[in-house]
Amino acid sequence: MRLDRLFSITMMLLNRKRISAADLAARFEVSLRTIYRDMETINRAGIPVVSFSGSDGGYEIMQSYRLERQYLSLEDLYSIYSALRGMQSATGDTGMAELLDRVGALISDKLHDLDTSGMLLDLAPAAGPKEHLHMLHLAIKENRLIALDYMDIHGAETQRLVEPMGLYLKSDVWYLWGYCRVRSALRVFRLSRMNHVRIMSETFSRRGLSIEDIDADRARSGTPPCIRVRLRFQAAVKTRVKDEFLPDQLKSGPDGTILADACYYTKESAIRHLMSYGVNVTLLAPPELVDDFRRQIAEIAKMYS
């Protein structure tokens, strides 16, 4: 624990002009005497720390001292720093502040040489999922079970007890993956479909599983593969199409339309998504989904006949 504190203090000193012993003691929840001993240890390790007395006194590292940066470029370090700040904004992990100090110390005196205007990253989701994200991040760190009410694609809500293993962001949507004790299998949960998330007091031993095991689990359980579709979009929705599909899924048509080869995991999700494009999309394949899509449109038309 002391070694971690010494390293963190060193990074803070590198990242700031001057910091008082009182501020350090409050930050690390130790006595002033402990901070004085830490400073002596840091000095003996070869890092020149200078102390200043008075109302604006404190500790700082000699201006001539620089931490070695030979392994990573300035751009590399700032990319790491930006990613860490984005993760902190998403998870609310206050413990990440020390890590930000450590990385920030490596770039603080060189930022004037770098254009940082295009390196902003904010991974925080909307208000509801953001609250869940903070709780789930804590549960993952502490290996604690979570209980939640989960709504599936059809609107049916079930109660789940989950061993949370990780969070990931895909296409601007946050997901949790973990072992569901109700289903006795690995599962992926979309945060926006979670209700009443609770962290339980019970802890669990992490299973030897990875997120790649989810596809294998689906194959064993007979989960059908994704439905591959071919679509033609009108030029009027070109911007939205580029936002929602990957570049390698798209091809420009000779008449200004956009052809897309995409994949949906359920028939319902495909129809619901394509309906949102109205007259600006034509479903070309597969034939069975075209028939279902046509029937759905006819049912809607009946409501207004």
Secondary structure as GFF3:
##gff-version 3
##sequence-region A 1 305
A	DSSP	alpha_helix	2	15	.	.	.	ID=ss1
A	DSSP	alpha_helix	21	28	.	.	.	ID=ss2
A	DSSP	alpha_helix	32	44	.	.	.	ID=ss3
A	DSSP	beta_strand	49	52	.	.	.	ID=ss4
A	DSSP	beta_strand	58	61	.	.	.	ID=ss5
A	DSSP	alpha_helix	74	91	.	.	.	ID=ss6
A	DSSP	alpha_helix	96	105	.	.	.	ID=ss7
A	DSSP	three_ten_helix	111	113	.	.	.	ID=ss8
A	DSSP	alpha_helix	127	142	.	.	.	ID=ss9
A	DSSP	beta_strand	144	151	.	.	.	ID=ss10
A	DSSP	beta_strand	157	170	.	.	.	ID=ss11
A	DSSP	beta_strand	173	180	.	.	.	ID=ss12
A	DSSP	beta_strand	185	190	.	.	.	ID=ss13
A	DSSP	three_ten_helix	191	193	.	.	.	ID=ss14
A	DSSP	beta_strand	194	203	.	.	.	ID=ss15
A	DSSP	alpha_helix	213	221	.	.	.	ID=ss16
A	DSSP	beta_strand	227	233	.	.	.	ID=ss17
A	DSSP	three_ten_helix	235	237	.	.	.	ID=ss18
A	DSSP	alpha_helix	238	244	.	.	.	ID=ss19
A	DSSP	three_ten_helix	247	249	.	.	.	ID=ss20
A	DSSP	beta_strand	250	252	.	.	.	ID=ss21
A	DSSP	beta_strand	258	264	.	.	.	ID=ss22
A	DSSP	alpha_helix	267	275	.	.	.	ID=ss23
A	DSSP	three_ten_helix	278	280	.	.	.	ID=ss24
A	DSSP	beta_strand	281	285	.	.	.	ID=ss25
A	DSSP	alpha_helix	287	303	.	.	.	ID=ss26
###
